[in-house]
Amino acid sequence: MTVTRYEVVASVEQLSDRAAGQVAAGARLADLFGTARDGGLLLTAQLAGPASLATVAAMLPPWQLSYPALTPRVGAAFWYEREIHDLFGVEPAGHPRLEPLVLPASGGQLPRPGAAGGPAVIDPDPGVLPRHTIGPGLFTIPHGPVRSGVTESIEYLVETPGEDIPHLNMRLFYKHRGIEKRFEGMHPADGVLLAERVEGVASVAHGLAYCQALEALADTAVPWRAALIRTLHAELERIACHLDVMIRLADGAGLAVATARFGWHKERVLRLTGQLSGSRFGRGVAVPGGVGREPGLPPADLLTAVGVLDRELTADVRLLLGTASFLDRLRRTGPLPPARAAQHGALGPVGRASGTADDARESRPYAAYQALGLAVSARDDGDALARLEVRADEIGASFHLLRQAADELAEAGHGPLRADWQVADGRTVSWAEAPHGELLYDLRIEDGVITRCRVRPASFHNLVLMHEVFAGDILTDFPFIEASFGLPVAGAAR
């Protein structure tokens, strides 16, 4: 896995021109971030094309504390530039709403990922309460950060005159853990342990993307059996995450039987993952050069287990999608128009439910995906129901991939699971299609240690769209919209 093109331009203005030009030509802004270097702040934009990923970078001198914002020209940069401002204190001049997002600090030293050292603790300012809508009769309902159950920490600021939701704001910093600073100084082989814990629910996808970056730098080819085992676990993880969304949607609609049934199906998938890898979350599957162990079940037993799961789960999905009272809660709820999804470059099931059929497993295949048949599902209704239908289709596709991979594993027989791998200095970008969308790792290794590891999960890219999908919806639609997006907050507030 390599970046199609890496380009350093002379100024941030040229970077902005290059990014805006490529987006206008059909590319997608996949990431925008900063890295503190000796010569100043290195700004990097990742631009995704139909089958490529290009990197454009420019250095902002240390005496320059602002630069012309990209957001007015490329709307998808909106949250990325707010994050840059929070982490580095550099102002994107002309940004339409430069409020604290991931790290409203009460003063003192900023983290500045890429720079040596950094604060051990940063205390958020509890007085930061961004407001957007004002007027007679309007008030703000702070929903979170502490909520019932095991829901992650995030505060939604629901601005409403009573029932309608004209605007929604979010505060992410309750979950911020300084993950990118934690990577710095680590030995690359140890970094996979941290990568698997960035979001938790996508341990395999994160570990896979991180290891692929190490392997690209070292020019290491992973054995075919290891690629198949990685693919098996990535698809089991996808099924478990999609089932979690179904559980939350069914629970929101008060469907106790459906909630219990899908909870049991998810538990069975996690137990199968544990049988195969020794971890219910697939941790330890991806290691630099291959995989950590032989699967705990032979291919024939795995095929049997997959067949039973597929048959019983498919029957329950059919019942759920035939329940009229449930569908009425989702149909036309939280619509994301296809034009807006394309403009922003929405990822994963959120994008595919709004007509954006991009899937890194197909457009930029990795692991064993290039040799396996993959049918990408897409809808264009863009509502909560379409997002559920896409996930149901993807579960079926995952079972198909599991059967293919298990058959290939049986035919491959015995062989190595891990190639020789040595730490190599350099910088590269790798990716994986996590259950909730494209995941990027931009990794730099110098003198054998990590000096920068930028992680961009789909959650950070997609969650900003939650601002926009409440037009015409009311407060009781909120849990369905949030659940249908299916985005781990930890991935947005790293």
C-alpha positions in Angstrom: 0.0 0.0 0.0 1.6 3.3 -1.1 0.4 6.8 -1.6 0.0 7.5 -5.3 1.6 10.9 -5.0 3.4 12.9 -2.2 3.9 16.5 -3.0 5.4 19.4 -1.0 4.3 22.8 -2.2 6.0 26.2 -1.4 3.2 27.8 0.6 -0.1 27.1 2.4 -1.8 29.2 -0.2 -0.6 26.8 -2.9 -1.7 23.8 -0.8 -5.2 25.4 -0.6 -5.3 26.0 -4.3 -4.2 22.4 -5.0 -6.7 20.9 -2.6 -9.6 23.1 -3.9 -8.7 22.4 -7.5 -8.6 18.6 -7.0 -11.9 18.6 -5.0 -13.5 20.6 -7.8 -12.2 18.0 -10.3 -13.9 15.2 -8.3 -11.5 14.3 -5.6 -12.5 14.0 -1.9 -10.9 15.8 1.0 -10.0 12.8 3.1 -7.9 14.5 5.8 -6.3 17.9 6.8 -4.0 18.1 9.8 -0.9 19.7 11.2 2.4 18.4 12.4 4.8 20.4 14.5 8.3 20.3 12.9 11.5 22.2 13.5 10.8 24.5 10.6 7.2 25.4 11.7 3.8 23.7 11.3 3.6 21.2 8.5 0.0 21.2 7.1 -1.0 18.1 5.2 -4.1 17.4 3.0 -5.0 13.9 1.9 -7.1 13.8 -1.3 -8.8 10.6 -2.3 -9.6 9.9 -5.9 -11.5 6.9 -7.4 -8.6 4.5 -6.9 -5.8 6.6 -5.4 -4.8 8.7 -2.4 -2.6 11.8 -2.9 -0.8 13.8 -0.2 -0.1 17.5 -0.5 1.9 19.3 2.3 3.2 22.8 3.0 5.2 24.3 5.8 3.8 27.3 7.8 6.8 29.2 9.3 6.9 29.4 13.1 6.4 33.2 13.1 3.2 32.9 11.1 0.3 32.3 13.4 -2.5 32.2 10.8 -3.2 31.1 7.3 -6.1 31.6 4.8 -8.7 29.1 5.8 -9.5 26.3 3.3 -13.1 25.8 4.6 -14.7 28.7 2.5 -13.5 26.9 -0.6 -13.8 23.2 0.6 -16.6 22.8 3.1 -15.3 19.4 4.3 -12.4 21.1 5.9 -14.7 22.7 8.5 -14.0 20.5 11.5 -10.4 19.7 10.4 -9.4 23.4 10.6 -11.1 23.8 14.0 -9.1 20.8 15.2 -5.9 22.4 13.9 -6.7 25.6 15.8 -7.4 23.7 19.0 -4.2 21.6 18.9 -1.7 24.1 17.6 -3.2 27.6 18.3 -2.8 28.6 14.6 -5.8 30.5 13.2 -7.4 29.6 9.9 -8.3 33.2 9.0 -11.7 33.4 7.4 -13.1 30.2 8.9 -16.9 30.6 9.3 -17.2 29.5 12.9 -13.9 29.0 14.7 -15.2 27.6 18.1 -13.5 25.1 20.3 -14.2 21.5 19.1 -11.8 18.8 20.5 -9.8 20.7 23.0 -11.0 24.0 24.5 -8.1 24.6 26.9 -8.2 26.7 30.0 -4.8 28.1 29.2 -1.2 26.8 29.2 0.7 24.6 26.7 -1.1 23.1 23.7 -0.4 19.5 22.7 1.2 20.3 19.2 1.4 16.7 17.9 4.8 16.1 16.3 6.6 18.4 18.8 8.7 16.9 21.6 7.1 16.8 25.0 3.7 18.3 25.7 1.3 18.7 28.6 0.4 15.7 30.7 -3.1 17.0 31.4 -5.2 19.6 29.6 -8.2 20.8 31.5 -11.2 21.8 29.4 -12.9 25.1 30.0 -16.5 24.3 31.3 -17.6 27.8 30.3 -17.3 27.2 26.6 -20.8 26.8 25.3 -21.1 27.5 21.6 -24.5 28.8 20.5 -25.7 29.3 16.9 -29.4 29.9 17.0 -30.8 32.8 19.0 -34.2 34.4 19.2 -37.4 34.7 21.3 -38.5 31.3 22.6 -35.4 29.5 21.7 -33.4 27.6 24.3 -30.5 25.1 24.4 -30.9 21.6 25.8 -27.5 20.1 26.8 -27.8 16.4 26.2 -24.8 14.6 27.8 -21.9 14.2 28.2 -23.1 11.6 30.8 -26.0 9.6 29.5 -27.7 6.3 30.4 -26.2 2.9 29.5 -22.8 2.6 28.0 -23.2 5.5 25.5 -19.9 7.3 25.0 -19.2 10.8 26.4 -20.3 13.6 24.1 -22.4 16.7 24.7 -25.1 17.5 22.2 -26.4 21.1 22.4 -29.9 20.8 21.0 -31.1 24.3 20.0 -34.9 24.3 19.8 -38.1 26.4 20.3 -39.8 23.3 21.8 -40.0 20.3 19.5 -38.3 21.1 16.2 -34.5 21.1 16.0 -33.3 24.0 13.9 -29.7 23.5 14.9 -27.4 21.1 16.8 -24.0 21.7 18.2 -21.5 19.2 19.6 -18.7 19.2 22.2 -16.3 16.3 21.7 -13.6 17.1 24.2 -15.0 15.1 27.1 -13.7 12.0 25.3 -10.3 13.5 24.2 -7.4 11.2 25.2 -4.4 12.6 23.4 -4.0 9.4 21.4 -1.8 11.0 18.7 0.6 12.4 21.2 0.7 9.0 23.0 2.1 7.4 19.8 5.1 9.7 19.8 8.3 8.1 21.0 6.9 4.6 20.9 8.7 1.7 19.2 6.7 0.9 16.0 6.1 -2.7 17.1 4.4 -1.5 20.3 2.2 1.0 18.4 -0.3 -1.7 17.3 -1.5 -2.1 20.9 -2.5 1.6 21.0 -3.9 1.6 17.5 -6.3 -1.3 18.5 -7.7 0.9 21.3 -8.3 4.2 19.4 -11.9 3.3 19.0 -12.3 -0.1 20.6 -15.2 -1.3 18.5 -12.9 -1.3 15.4 -9.8 -2.9 16.8 -9.1 -5.1 13.8 -9.5 -2.3 11.3 -7.2 0.0 13.2 -4.6 -2.7 13.9 -4.7 -3.6 10.2 -4.3 -0.1 8.9 -1.4 0.6 11.3 0.4 -2.6 10.5 0.0 -2.0 6.8 1.8 1.3 7.2 4.7 -0.4 8.9 4.8 -3.0 6.2 4.8 -0.4 3.4 7.7 1.4 5.0 9.7 -1.8 5.3 8.6 -3.1 1.9 7.3 -6.3 3.5 4.8 -8.6 1.7 2.3 -10.3 4.0 1.8 -14.1 3.5 -1.4 -15.0 1.7 -2.7 -17.0 4.6 -2.2 -14.0 6.9 -4.1 -11.7 4.5 -7.0 -14.2 4.5 -7.1 -14.3 8.3 -7.0 -10.5 8.5 -9.9 -10.4 6.1 -11.9 -12.9 8.1 -11.6 -10.9 11.3 -12.3 -7.6 9.6 -15.6 -8.9 8.3 -16.6 -10.5 11.6 -15.9 -7.1 13.2 -18.1 -5.4 10.5 -21.0 -7.7 11.3 -20.7 -7.1 15.0 -20.7 -3.3 14.6 -23.6 -3.3 12.2 -25.6 -5.5 14.6 -24.8 -2.9 17.4 -26.6 -0.3 15.3 -29.6 -2.6 14.8 -29.7 -3.1 18.6 -29.8 0.6 19.3 -32.4 1.3 16.6 -34.7 -1.5 17.9 -34.2 -0.4 21.5 -35.1 3.1 20.5 -38.4 1.9 19.0 -39.2 -0.2 22.0 -38.9 -3.5 20.2 -37.8 -5.6 23.2 -37.7 -9.0 21.3 -35.7 -7.6 18.4 -33.3 -5.9 20.8 -32.7 -9.2 22.6 -32.4 -11.2 19.4 -29.9 -8.9 17.8 -28.0 -8.6 21.1 -27.7 -12.4 21.1 -26.5 -12.5 17.5 -23.9 -9.9 18.2 -22.7 -12.0 21.2 -22.4 -15.0 19.0 -20.3 -13.1 16.6 -18.0 -11.9 19.4 -17.7 -15.4 20.8 -16.8 -16.7 17.3 -14.2 -14.0 17.1 -12.9 -15.0 20.5 -12.7 -18.7 19.4 -10.7 -17.7 16.4 -8.3 -15.2 17.8 -8.4 -15.4 21.6 -10.0 -11.9 21.9 -13.6 -11.0 21.5 -12.5 -7.8 19.8 -9.9 -9.4 17.5 -7.1 -7.7 19.3 -3.7 -9.3 18.5 -4.9 -10.5 15.1 -2.9 -8.0 13.0 0.8 -7.8 13.9 3.6 -6.3 11.8 4.3 -8.7 8.9 1.1 -10.8 9.3 -1.1 -12.2 12.0 -0.4 -13.3 15.6 -1.7 -16.8 15.6 -3.4 -19.6 13.7 -7.2 -19.4 13.8 -8.7 -21.4 16.7 -11.1 -23.2 14.4 -10.4 -25.1 11.2 -11.9 -23.7 8.0 -14.6 -26.4 7.9 -15.9 -25.6 11.4 -15.7 -21.9 10.7 -17.9 -22.4 7.5 -20.4 -24.3 9.6 -20.6 -21.6 12.3 -20.9 -18.9 9.6 -23.7 -20.8 7.9 -25.7 -21.1 11.0 -25.2 -17.4 11.9 -26.1 -16.3 8.4 -29.3 -18.3 8.3 -30.7 -17.3 11.7 -29.6 -13.6 11.5 -31.0 -13.2 8.0 -34.4 -14.4 9.2 -34.4 -11.8 12.0 -33.3 -9.0 9.7 -36.1 -9.9 7.4 -38.6 -9.7 10.3 -37.2 -6.3 11.5 -37.4 -4.8 8.0 -40.9 -6.0 7.7 -42.1 -4.3 10.9 -44.2 -1.4 9.7 -44.2 0.5 13.0 -40.4 0.3 13.1 -39.9 1.4 9.5 -42.3 4.4 10.1 -39.8 5.7 12.8 -36.9 5.6 10.3 -38.4 6.5 7.0 -37.6 10.2 6.1 -35.9 10.6 9.5 -32.5 12.4 9.5 -32.2 12.7 5.7 -28.8 13.4 4.2 -29.3 14.5 0.6 -27.1 12.7 -2.0 -25.7 16.0 -3.3 -24.6 17.0 0.2 -23.1 13.6 0.9 -21.1 13.9 -2.4 -20.0 17.4 -1.6 -18.7 16.5 1.8 -17.4 13.1 0.8 -19.4 11.2 3.3 -17.9 7.8 4.3 -19.1 4.3 5.0 -22.8 3.4 5.4 -23.7 7.1 6.0 -22.3 7.9 2.5 -23.5 4.8 0.8 -27.0 5.4 2.1 -26.9 8.8 0.3 -25.6 7.5 -3.1 -21.8 7.8 -2.4 -20.7 4.2 -3.2 -17.0 4.5 -2.2 -15.5 1.6 -0.3 -11.8 1.2 0.2 -12.1 -2.6 0.0 -13.0 -2.1 -3.6 -11.4 1.2 -4.7 -8.1 0.7 -2.9 -8.1 -3.0 -2.0 -5.8 -4.4 0.7 -5.4 -7.7 2.7 -7.2 -10.3 0.6 -10.0 -8.2 -0.8 -8.6 -7.9 -4.3 -9.0 -11.6 -4.8 -12.5 -11.8 -3.3 -15.8 -10.8 -4.8 -17.3 -7.7 -3.2 -20.7 -6.1 -4.0 -20.9 -2.6 -2.6 -24.4 -1.7 -1.5 -25.7 1.9 -2.0 -29.0 3.7 -1.6 -30.0 7.3 -2.5 -32.8 8.0 0.0 -30.3 9.2 2.6 -32.5 8.7 5.6 -32.2 6.5 8.7 -33.9 3.6 7.0 -31.5 3.7 4.1 -28.6 3.6 6.5 -30.1 0.5 8.1 -30.7 -1.1 4.8 -27.1 -0.5 3.7 -25.9 -2.2 6.9 -28.2 -5.1 6.4 -26.9 -5.5 2.8 -23.3 -5.3 4.1 -23.9 -8.0 6.7 -25.0 -10.3 3.8 -21.9 -9.3 1.8 -19.7 -10.0 4.8 -21.0 -13.5 5.2 -20.2 -14.1 1.5 -16.7 -12.8 2.0 -16.3 -15.0 5.1 -17.2 -18.1 3.1 -14.8 -17.1 0.3 -12.0 -16.4 2.7 -12.5 -19.7 4.7 -12.6 -21.7 1.4 -9.4 -20.0 0.3 -7.8 -20.7 3.7 -8.7 -24.4 3.4 -7.1 -24.5 -0.1 -4.0 -22.6 1.1 -3.1 -25.4 3.5 -0.3 -24.8 6.0 2.2 -22.1 5.6 3.8 -19.0 7.2 1.6 -16.6 9.0 4.1 -13.8 9.4 6.9 -12.4 7.2 10.2 -11.1 8.4 9.7 -7.4 9.3 12.2 -4.8 10.4 11.6 -1.2 11.4 12.2 1.2 8.6 12.3 5.0 8.8 10.1 7.1 6.5 6.6 8.3 6.1 3.6 6.6 4.5 -0.2 6.5 4.5 -2.3 3.4 4.9 -6.0 2.7 5.1 -8.8 0.2 5.9 -12.5 0.2 5.5 -13.7 0.1 9.1 -17.4 -0.8 9.8 -18.3 2.9 9.9 -16.1 4.0 6.9 -12.6 4.7 5.6 -9.8 4.8 8.2 -6.5 6.5 7.5 -3.1 6.3 9.2 -0.4 8.8 8.3 2.8 7.4 10.0 6.2 8.9 10.3 9.2 6.9 11.8 12.5 8.5 12.5 15.6 6.9 14.0 13.5 3.8 14.7 10.7 5.5 16.8 7.4 7.0 15.9 7.5 10.8 15.7 4.0 11.3 14.3 1.0 9.0 13.8 -2.0 10.8 12.5 -5.2 8.7 12.8 -8.3 9.8 10.9 -11.3 7.5 11.6 -14.5 7.9 9.6 -16.2 9.2 12.8 -14.4 12.5 12.7 -15.2 13.0 9.0 -18.8 12.0 9.2 -20.0 13.3 12.6 -20.0 16.9 11.5 -22.9 16.0 9.2 -25.1 15.4 12.3 -25.3 19.2 12.5 -27.3 19.2 9.3 -29.8 16.3 9.2 -32.3 17.5 11.7 -34.3 19.8 9.4 -37.9 18.9 9.9 -37.2 16.4 12.6 -38.2 16.6 16.3 -36.6 15.7 19.6 -38.0 12.1 19.7 -36.2 11.4 16.4 -32.8 12.2 18.0 -32.0 8.6 19.2 -32.8 7.1 15.7 -30.6 9.6 13.9 -27.7 9.2 16.3 -28.0 5.4 16.2 -28.3 5.3 12.4 -25.1 7.2 12.0 -23.3 4.5 14.0 -20.2 6.5 14.8 -18.0 5.8 17.8 -17.4 9.1 19.6 -13.9 8.0 20.5 -12.9 8.1 16.9 -13.9 11.8 16.6 -12.3 12.8 19.9 -9.0 11.1 19.9 
